[in-house]
Amino acid sequence: MAACQLCGKSKSFGHNVSFSKRRTNRDYKPNVHKKRLVIDGVAIRVTVCTRCMRSLGKSAA
C-alpha cells in the first residue's frame, strides 16, 4: 500500500483538468520507498516517504 509508516502520509485525491477544463477524478500517491532502519540494534524494513527520509538524514547529522 502506498503509505508512509512514519508520518502516515497516504494517497490523496484531486482532478485531472483537460484543455477544455473538464475535470475527472485522480489520485496522488506519495513517493514511498522500502528502507532498512536500525532501531534499538534491530534492522527492520519500513515503507518511508521521501520527506521522512530527508528528515531522518538531517537528524542523523
N, C-alpha and C positions, 0 to 999 in steps of 0.2 A: 504494500500500500504506500502511496506517496504521502508520507507524513514524517515529520521530524520527531524523534523520540526525546529530544531535549526540550525544545520550546513548544512542541505540539502544532507547529505550522502544518496545515493540510490544504487540500485544494480549495480554491475559491471560484466564484462564478462571475461572468461578465458577458459581454456581447461581441460578436463579430460585426463590424459595421462595413457594409459594402459601399461602393461608389455612389449608389442610389440611396444611401443612408438606411437601407433595410437592415434591421437588427435581428441576428439569430444568436441563440444561446451558445456559450462555450465555457470551458473550464480552464483555469490556470493552475498548473501543478507546480509545487515548489521544486527547486533544484536540490534533490537529495542524493546522497552517496552513502555506501556502506563503508564504515571506518572501524578500525580496531582501536578501542580506547583502553588504557590500563587504569583500572580503578581499584584501589587497595591491593595492588600487586596482582590482580586478576585481569587478564585481557578478555574483553567482551566485544562482540560485534554489534555496532549501533548504527541505525539509519539516521544520518545527521544532515541538516540543510547546510548550504554553503555559508550562510550568515553565521550559524553557530560554529562552523569550522574556523571561520575567520576570528570570531570572538575567543575561541579556545586557544588559537595561536597567539593572540595578544596577551591572554592571561598567563600563558606559559613563559613568555619572555620576561 
